[in-house]
Amino acid sequence: MADEMEEVRQELYLEEEAEREHRRQLAELEKRQRQRDELQREQEEMKRQRQIRLQAEREQEEAYKQQVGWHHGFFIINSEIVS
């Protein structure tokens, strides 16, 4: 009877140990997934910021061209086209 009780205790211990290992592995997988998600969000944000910066640069360049009279590769001075 004592041997059977010890065997049951051992089985219970092994099952609990397996369950702890399973939870640990699951937690590790979830952690890696959160890290991947965060990295993806950071990359998307960097891409969005870059697009905003490039658009601002294009607008600034266009405003400069308008200011100095640049049009399709030519300067326009007093309504005369100068290349």
C-alpha positions in Angstrom: 0.0 0.0 0.0 2.8 2.4 0.8 4.5 1.6 -2.5 1.2 2.4 -4.3 0.9 5.7 -2.5 4.5 6.6 -3.3 3.9 5.7 -7.0 0.7 7.9 -7.1 2.7 10.8 -5.5 5.5 10.3 -8.0 3.0 10.3 -10.9 1.3 13.4 -9.6 4.6 15.2 -9.2 5.6 14.3 -12.7 2.3 15.5 -14.1 2.6 18.8 -12.2 6.2 19.2 -13.4 5.1 18.6 -17.0 2.3 21.2 -16.5 4.8 23.8 -15.2 7.1 23.1 -18.1 4.2 23.5 -20.5 3.2 26.8 -18.9 6.8 28.0 -19.0 7.1 27.2 -22.8 3.8 28.9 -23.5 4.8 32.0 -21.7 8.1 32.1 -23.6 6.2 31.7 -26.9 3.8 34.5 -25.9 6.8 36.7 -25.0 8.5 36.2 -28.3 5.2 36.9 -30.2 4.8 40.2 -28.2 8.4 41.1 -29.1 7.8 40.4 -32.8 4.6 42.4 -32.7 6.4 45.4 -31.0 9.2 45.2 -33.6 6.7 45.2 -36.4 4.9 48.2 -34.9 8.2 50.1 -34.6 9.1 49.3 -38.2 5.7 50.5 -39.4 6.0 53.7 -37.4 9.5 54.3 -38.8 8.2 53.8 -42.3 5.3 56.2 -41.6 7.6 58.8 -40.2 9.9 58.5 -43.2 7.0 58.9 -45.6 5.9 62.0 -43.7 9.5 63.4 -43.9 9.8 62.7 -47.6 6.4 64.3 -48.3 7.5 67.4 -46.3 10.8 67.5 -48.3 8.9 67.3 -51.6 6.6 70.1 -50.5 9.5 72.2 -49.4 11.3 71.6 -52.7 8.2 72.5 -54.7 7.7 75.6 -52.7 11.3 76.6 -53.3 10.9 76.0 -57.0 7.8 78.1 -57.1 9.6 80.8 -55.2 12.6 81.0 -57.5 10.5 80.5 -60.6 11.7 77.0 -61.6 9.3 75.2 -64.0 9.8 71.9 -65.7 13.6 72.2 -65.8 13.7 75.9 -66.7 13.8 79.1 -64.8 11.1 81.6 -65.7 12.3 85.2 -65.3 9.9 88.0 -66.1 7.7 85.6 -68.2 10.8 84.6 -70.3 12.0 81.0 -70.2 15.7 80.7 -69.4 17.4 77.3 -69.4 
